[in-house]
Amino acid sequence: MRLLLVEDDTELAAGIAADLRREGFAVDVVSNGIDAEYLGREQIFDAVILDLGLPGKPGLEVLKAWRDAGLPTPVLILTARDAWSERVLGLRSGADDYLGKPFHFEELLARLQSLLRRSTGRASAELLVGGLRLDEERQRVCREDGVEIELTGTEFRLLRYLMTHTDRVLSKSRLTEHVYEGDQDRDSNVLEVYIRRLRDKIGRERIETRRGQGYLYRSKS
Amino acid sequence: MNSLERRFVVGLAATLLIVFGFLFWGAMAAVKSLSEANVLARLEHDAEALLAALWVNPNGQVKLREGRITPIYQQPLSGHYFLLTFDNRPPLRSRSLWDETLQVPPLAAGAASTFQAAGPQGQFLQYRSAGYEKGGLRFTLTVAEDLTPMLAHIHRFQVFALGLLALALLVIVSLQRYVLRRGFRALDRVRDEVSGVASGERQRLQALGPVEIAPLTTEINRLLTQLQLRLQRSRQALGNLAHALKGPLSLMTRDVDGLDLPATDRQRLAGRMERIRTLIERELKRARFAGEGGGQRFAPQRDIPELVDALTQIHRDRHLDISLATLPEGTLPFDHEDMLELLGNLLDNACKWANGRVHLQLSVQADKLHITVADDGPGVPEADRDELLHRGARLDEQESGHGLGLAIVNDLVGDHGGSLDLQRSAGLGGLEVRVVLPLPAHGV
């Protein structure tokens, strides 16, 4: 899962980004409204955490511009401006959730996860697809036979994206976009290496290769 | 009531009455003296004609030549009479006198007098009496004319003139009142708009009114703009302050959460951070209250559904049913942001604790706004209710900001001079918060 974090306080942004990465998210950080609007339109993010008091362009205007352009990405507003009139305005402008500062990271995480669950159409907090159970907290995967398998950060991100977008052909570039952050190496060969490693861990048959198109994760084994 | 219109109408009517009174009095005096002069002139001519008709016959009898006397003196009680009195002869009377006579004192030759007195048959006569000497004959000639027809004429004219003046008075006063009302209609619009501002339907006056009051309305507009700008600016500044304070505070919260400390130390630190957070939150929110004379007014039917939508979205995962009783129409004289803060906190609290149902009721009764928010959650034991309100305590650490919300509401209610009380909801079983706010009185 790749997130866009828009926050002008660089120290706070770095802190939140570090916490989010530890939870297995790829995070791109932007500190002004103009870059945020541009990046957000790329549609490579699974969710956006948006501060309202931004230099360049106010957060609410960025949000409105996204929504006017039909961008469906879920947006969580994280701001010090938490009067109820501002919350109402934020939600009416197209935000999906609103969290006031200061906050505990656990609350941000919980709301973010619920947002992502909703956007991928999942009802329960547990990610259980085709006999595989993904433990998001411990970043492990549990097979039907009860064996738990450790995953590296990139493997976890890749598997989570596959498991939340099952039975669809996912191109290499799409997978790369949602698994890696902005400035990381985008060599598609590296992705192939990770896919191979995942297959070794969870079973070759689950991830199908569509030549020239990409990969497909089967919900039924 | 001190009404300009009434004062103007009464003043105008009084002035007109005085002016018309003088006019009437003058006109009547002129008419009367003119008519009397007319009658006297005619009597004098008649007297001269009688003198010319007078002759003494060979027998020494005084006679009048019949053909030279105006026939009106021959008709009985015609109202025109003459009388010749001599020193040593019987008097000569006009035939019109019939068997009546006139009481006139004799006058010396050359003397004359005019006077008015009662005559025969209730007539009122103008007399002209003069003494003469003609051919050695001394006599007094009196000619008289009945004034009653003329007086009746004058009376009729009087009544007519009075009617005319009264009509003129009525027409002038109503015309002026109409003109005045038309003038005031410009003020009516201004007055309507001012009450519109008071009730929050409009932000400024559109109609400036006639030049006489334009400076006043322009000034009102200037003050309104200033007030709104100031509120906006101070809210903006507070927003910036909140932003500036909460950024570092968020960082500190994160740092404390991540510290490798014994659990007790961490809890102590976290507790202190929480207190700072609570204090900042509460005081900043408090400073944002507009209180009376705030900016945009609160319109329940517009604002509450938006708020409920927002809450439904925030608590989406809980699938709550937030029901509303019928909302009051139009705007209420409270600040839009204040009321959203109050209702937002109350409803958010209720949503956090509810099992599935939240109910909001809002009604205006006897100049007070009654707000009731009830949920079907576990409620709050009576012993804890006071603390919940006053210390902003959090009874449950898991529900962030729970008590803080109620404490903020309590501050807001206090600022508006209202009351807040907590009880068990009879309908839903959970906590029921009742807020009563007196409607601020406004001038119109």
Interface residues (C-beta under 8 A of the other chain):
Chain A: D9 E11 L12 G15 I16 D19 G53 T79 A80 R81 D82 A83 W84 S85 R87 V88 L91 R92 D96 D97 Y98 G100 K101 P102 F103 H104 F105 E107 S114 R118
Chain B: G239 N240 A242 H243 A244 L245 K246 G247 L249 S250 L251 M252 T253 R254 D257 M273 R277 K285 R288 E306 L307 D309 A310 Q313 I314 R316 D317 H336 E337 L340 E341 L343 G344 N345 D348 S400 G401
